[in-house]
Every structure is written in C-alpha cells, then in structure tokens.
Amino acid sequence: MFVALAAQSRGLRVALFEPQADTPNNLAISGGLVPMAGSALQSAAGVQDSPQAWLHDLRRFAPGMVNENIAESVAMALPAAGAFLHQHCAAPLRFLPDMVAPGHGQQRFHSVQPASGQALHQWLRQAVRSAPGVSWFDCSAEVERSSAGFELNGPHGRLQAMQLVLAGGGFGANADMVARYIPGMAGALHNGSATNNGSTIALGLRWGAQLWGMDGYQGQGHTNPGGATRLGMGIPSLGGILVNREGLRFVAEDIGPSALAPAVLAQSGGAALEIFDQTIEDQLGNHSAYQQARQAGCVLGAQTLPELAAVAGVDPVALQRTLGEVAACAQGQADPLGRRSFARVLSAPFKASWVTGALSHTQGGLLTDAVGRVLHENGQPIDRVFAVGGCAAGLSGRGADGYLPGNGLAQAFGLGWRVSQALG
C-alpha cells in the first residue's frame, strides 16, 4: 500500500491487488513501529540520530548477516519515507521517545497514534483507497509476461501493466517451506499473518529469481500461549525478567525478542514466566501489544512473591532466590547470564505473564538490488519486476539472532520508498 501511495503521488497510475484483503497482514498485526533514524520528527524532539548510526547498530547486532544489497539504501530512505507520510500525506505519524529496543543505540521508533500496526494499516488503507491514482482490487490476478510488460487477468477483466511490484508476505504460514528452510522452527507456533503462504515468492521463482536469507526469521519470545496476544518487547528494557517453571532464569532477557524465541521454546513445556511489577506496567500505557494481552486476561497480579509463585505455579523458594539475585544485579553485581542492564529492582505489587516462543515472520525471500529490482540467479535484474515486504529478502538472515527490532517495517517502508521512486 505504501508503494502504491507514494508512486501515485508522482503521477503514476497504479493497480493494487489485495486478494486476502479481509485477512490481517503482517503490518496489521505488528506493533506498527518503524525505526526512521534521522527523521525531522526525531530531530524536533531533540534526539540526535542518523541513518549511519542505525546502520552501525544493525551491523553490530547482526555481524556477517546483513543484506548489504539494501541496508544502506533502506537506512537513507527511511527519513524520506517518514517525511512523505507526515508532510505530504498528513499521516498522524509521531516519534516515540519512550520506546527503547534491544540493539538500538537510540530511541528512533515512529508510529501513528495509537502506536499499533492495526492503526497504521487502517490509515494506509484509507489513504490508498482515497488516492486518485490507485485502482484497488480485492481479488487475485493471474500474471503473465506480455509485449507491453505484464498482463493481469482476473474477475476485473484484463489489465496491462508496464511494471510489476511483488509485495506479498513471506512463508511463515507455509509449513513445508518452514521445514525446508528453517527446520529448527518446524512445528513452532506461527503468530504471523496467514497471508505469509509463500505464493509471492513462488511467482518470482517462476522468472528465475534469486533467493537470499531463507533461514532468517523474526522470532517472538514474548508471545502468550495460543498466539492471540503478546507482551511486546519493552518489558526487559524496563527491568523485567523471565524464569522457567522451576523459577530459574535461563537467558539474558535483553538479547532481543527474536533471539529470545528459541531460548523460551527450549524450556520445559516450551514456556516461561515473564515477571515485572506495577511500576513497569504503568510505563506500558502506550504499548498496544501489552494492553491487548492485559485485556485478554493474560497478565497475573500478586502482592507478594509467594502469592505470585502460587498463582503462576512455580517453585516459591527458587523464585525468591532468583529475585534476590536479580536485585543484586540491579544494584551493580555482574549477571552470570551476561545481561547488561536491569534498570531497577522489582518490587511489590508484582505482575507476570506466561509466554512462549513463536515464529512471527520470515526474513528470506527474493533478492533485490538497492532500489528493489528483483535479481535473477545470474545476478542481473529481472526486467521490470520489483519486490518489497515479506516476499523480498530482508535486512538480515541466519536464524533469529540477526533480527534487530523494527527490521521488518524498516525494509517495507525504506525499500518501499526506493521502489516507488524507481518506477516510471
């Protein structure tokens, strides 16, 4: 949708096909947070940042895993994408000064109000359907090469297009592809969109497209069992911890939500208890994911640690000892698990929620160049075919460890901006 909106603003005519329009896509179920480092909104808030600083964080977080075909191009494009939305389209975009994320050296996330993927998706859909240069179709189309470019056949009839932008989902909902490319997550809970069925990737492969990073994915270690809700990634940065059913910590919780997923899955029952307190909850008022989990009844409360242990069903003696060790770490003692910061000593009243590890979305896909042109296996661009979003190769690959929070929407909006400017 973003590519269509930006392309039509340049005077181009766009036909947008959304065959699963009634199914929430990745954007709609995401946190809706985009790391637009160096934006005017960020600068106006007094935060000094830059695309280069974001790139530095990405490369430090995912050494040897970064998709250098697009990384710099995306980083430099994100402030322009934000300016287009905010200034040209009057989108209710704002900088979030309270959003701290693992791996980021600066607060740089942006979203609409309220901060949620659903709200951003709804705004974009309304903007696109009101755009004079976009014809929107809630159906699929058979795509074939033609002398003029492409022929799209469907219930609407027959359309001719000069260029084609593939913007479908990844393959997280395709069990066979997950088993083939990410065997370690085969059978894991998929809490991403059902639109991630791999069909758009398959279309690119018909024309000889090259794949990249197919083992990369965003895990989500803060997902509530069942997958309907999640806590969001902010609790560890505010001082929260995770314990297993034995009441013991097992991971440095600040490694990031993606890398956390397999660590949680490795615990007994594939679950862990995320523990925080009322002071932390009070700071999560603008975190839509957490609020949805709380409203769904996924958050426990207790006035004392023994009460929390009883309510959650974990060993009370071990839990008491664990919280004592965490308090010592929060006061300066080195953490044996390597966590860098604990922010504060947790205190009553306590809060907790059971979480599991899930596969949110895949990062591998059709390899593109810096402006989104899909590359053939021979390394050359496939004539007039572009890709962006879940079906395109993301910013980093190799398992869950390389996923810096925000990578998915950073690629979607940054590379999307490049595609919109390259069309014509």
N, C-alpha and C positions, 0 to 999 in steps of 0.2 A: 504493500500500500504506500509506503514512504517513497519508493522509487517512482510509482505512478504519479503521486502528488508533485514531486519535485520535477519530473520530466514534463508534465503538462504545463508547469509554470514557465517553461521555456518555449511554449508554443507547440509542443508535440502532441499528436493525438495518440491516446493510449487505450488499448482494450485490456481490461483486467479480468482474468478468470479466477474465480474462487469456488471450486467445486464442493468444498466442505465448509461453506460459509457459516453453517449452524453449529459447527464443532469448534470450541475454543482452540486457537492455535498457540504456538509457543509464547508469543508476545502476550496474549490474553491471560495466560496462567502464570506468567513470570512476575517478578517483583516490579518490573517496569523501570529498572534503574539503568541509566546509560552513563558511562564514565567519559564525559566530554571535557577532557583536560585542556585548560586554557581558554574556556569559553568566556564570553563577555559577562554572563551571569555570575560565574565563579569569581571573576576579577572584581565585579561590583561588590561582592560580599567580602572583599579584602583578602582573598585566598590567592597566593602566588603559585601558579602551576603552569604546565606547558605540555604539548604533545610529546616532546622529547623526554620529559620526566615520566610520563605514563609509559612510554616505550622502554625506558630504563627499568621501571618496575616490572613490566611484562617479561623482559629478558632475564632479569634477576630471578623472578619467580619460576620461570619455565626455561632454564638454561638448556640449549640444544633442542628445544621442542617448538620453537616459534616458527610460524609460517611467514618467512621473510618476503614472500611474494607480495603480501598485502599489508604487513604490520605497519610500516612507516606511512603508507598511503592512507590506511584507516585512521591512524593517530592524527595525521594532519587534517583529515577531512571532518573529524567529529565536531570541532568548534564551528565549522561552516554549516554542518547539518543542524546543529543547535540554533544557530543564528537564523537559518531559513525557517525553522519551525516557529521560533519565538517572534522574530521580527516580521517576516514575510507572511506567515500564516496565522499569527496571533494565537499560537498554541499556548495553553496555560502552563508552560514549561518553567521550572524553577530549579535552582540549585539547592541541594540538601546538605546544609552544614553539619548536621548531626549524624550523617551516615559514614561510619568508619568500617572499612572492609579489610580482611586479611590480604597482605601482599601489596596494598596500595600505600604509598608514602604520603598521600594527601587525601583530604576529602574532595572528591571530584564527581560524585554521582548527581545526576539530574533526573527529574521525573515530572509528571504533571501532578495536579492536586485533585484527589488524594494520590499518594505515591503507590501506584499499583499498575501492573500490566494490563489489567482489565480496563482501567480508566484511560490509559494511553491508547489501547486498542480501540476503544469506543470513540475517542476523539479522532483518531486517524481514519476510522471507517466513515464517520460522518463527514469529515473534511474531503475524503476521496469521492464519496457519493455526491457531494455538492460541487465538485470540481468540474468546470465546463469542458475540459479536455479529456475526461476519462469516461469511457463506456464500461460499466461494471456488469459482469455476468456471474450469476451464482450457479454455474454449471461447469462441466469439464469440456474439453475440446480435443479432438484428435489432431495432432500436429504433424505435418509433412512438409518437406522441402518443396519449394516451387521456384520458378524462374524469377519471381519477384522477391523471394525471400522465404516466406513460410505461408502455408495455408492451414487455417484453423477451422475445423468442421465440427459442428455440434448442434444442439437444439436451436441455437440462434440463427443457424444458416452457415454460410461460408464467408470467412474473412481472410483478407490478405494482409500480411504484416511484413515490414521491411526487416525488423529485428525482433529477437525473442529474448526475454528475461525469465530465467528459471528462478523462482523464489519460493519453492515448496519446502516442506520440512525435511528433517534428516531421516534416520532409520531406527530410532529407539523403540518404535512400536512394531517393528518387523522382527519377530523372534528369530527367524532363520538368519537374517543379516547380523543381528547382535551375536548370535552363537558363532558365526563365521569370523567376524572382525573383532569382537570384544568378548571372548569366551569367558573371561572372569566375571562378567555380569550376566551371563546366560541364566535366565530364570529369575533374575532380580526384579523387584518391584519397579515398574515403569510409571513414574508420576508426571511424565510429559504429555504432550498432546497426541491424540490418536491420529492426527494428520501426519505424524512422523513415520510414514509407512515405506519410505524409500523409493516411491514411484517417480519422483522428480529426478533423483539420481539416476534411476534406470533410463529415463529419457535421454539424459546426457550421454550415458554409456552407449546408446544406440548410434551416436555420431562419433564414437571413438574417444570420448573424454578421458582425461587422466584423473585418477583419484589421489587424494593425499590425506594423511592423518586419520585413517579409518579406525584406528584403535583409540582415538581420543574421545573423551566424553565429559559431560558435566555430571558429576555425582551430586547427590544432595543428602548430606548426613544429618539433616535436621528435619527429616520427614516424619510425620506422625504415622504409625502403623495403619495400613489401609490406603495411604497415599492421598486422601482427600484434602489434607491440610499439612502445613509445615510451619516451623517456628521462624524461619528466616535466618539470616547469617549473623545477626548483630549481637546475640547474647554472649558469646565468648569474649568479644571485644569489650564488653561491659563488665566482665568478671565471672560469667557463668562457667560451669564445668560439666563434664559427663562422667558417669560411673556406670559400670556394668551391673548385672543382677546380684553380684557379690558385694556391691557397694564400693568397688575399687575403680580408680581412674585407670585408663588404659592408653591414652593418647594425649599429645599436646593439642588442646582443643582449638588453638589459633592457627592450625595448619591450613584452614580454609574449608568451606563446606563441601567442595568436590572431593578433595583428597580424604576428607573425613568419612565419606560414604563407605568405602571398603573396610575401614577400621571398625566402624559400627557393625557392619554385617558380620565381621569375624567374631563378635562377642556371642555369648550363649543366647540362643533364641534370635540372633540377628538384631538385637535391640540394645538400647542404652537409655539411661535416665539423665536428661539434661536438667541440671539444678541451678537455680538462680534465686533471687529474692524480690521482695516488693519494690525496693529501690530501683532495681533493674527494670522490672515491669513498668514502673512509672515513666521510664525513658523510651518505651516502645509504643507510645500512643500513635505515632505516625507510621508505624511499620505494619502495613496491611496484612502481610502473611501471618504475623503473630496474632493480630487481632482476630483474624478468621479462626485460627486454631483455638484461641481462648473462647470465642463464642460457640465453637463446636464442642466445648467441654473437654478439650484435650489437655488442659492445664490443671494440675493439682495444687492445693494450698495446704499449709500446715504452720502452726505456731511454733513448733519445736522440731528438732531433728528426729527424736524418737517417734513423734507423730508422723513426720514425713516418711520415715522408714516403714512404719506400719501401713500407711496409706498406699505407698508405692510397692511394698512387698520386697524390700531389700534388707540385707543384714544390718541391724541398727548399730552394732559395735563397730563394724568395718566402716560404716558411713560416718560415724562420729570421728573415728580416727582419720578418715580421708579429709573431712572438713577441717580438722585441726592441722593437717599437713598443708592444705591449701592456704589456710590463714597464715602459716609461717612463710609460705612462698610469696603471698601478697605483701608481706612485711619485709621482703628482701632476700629470703633464703632461696638458693638455687633449686629449680624444679628438676627432679631426676628424669622427667619425661621431655625436658627441653623447652617447655613453654616460656615465652619471653616476658609476658606481662599478665598479671591477674587483675589489674585495675583497682580492685577493692576487696576487703574481707566481707564475705557473705554473712548476713545476719537475719534474724527472725523479723517478720514472718517470711517463711520460705515458699518458693514456687518450684514446680518441677513438671516435666512432661516426658513421656516415653517417645523415643524417636528410633527410626531405622534408617538404613542406607538405601537409596533409590537411584535409579538411572533417570535423570531429567531429560537430557537430550544429547545427541551425538555431535561431535565436532568435525568428523571427517566428511569428505564429500568431493564434489567436482573442483579440481584445482583451477584457479583463475590467476590472471595477472593482476597488476595493481589497480586496474580500472574495472575489474570484474569480467573480463573476457574469458570464457572457458577455454582451457588449453587441451589440445589433442595429445594423445600419447606420444606424438613426435615432438611435442614441445611448442608447436605453433598454435595460435588462436584459431578456434573453430569459427568460421565465418559467421558473423552477426549473431552469435549466441553468447549471452551473459548469464551469470549466476550470482545469487546473493542469499543470505539467510541460511537456514538449516541444511539445504541441499548443497551448499558451497562449502569448500574446505574452510575451517575456522582459523582462529588466530594461533592455536597451539594444539598439539596432539599428544600421543603417547599416554594412554591411560587417563586417570582422573587428576594426577598431580599437577599437570600443566595448565589447568583451567583457573585462570585468575578471575575472581568475581567480576561479572559485567562483560566478559569476553563475548558472549552470545549477541547481546544487543549492540555492543561496540562494533562488531562486524556487520550486523544488519544495517545500522544507520551510517557507519563510516563508509563501508564498501557500497552501500546503497546510494550514498551521495555521489560517489565516484561513477557508478553506473549511470545514474540519472544525468550526469554531465557529459558522459561519453556517447550517449545515444544521439542519433540525429542523422 
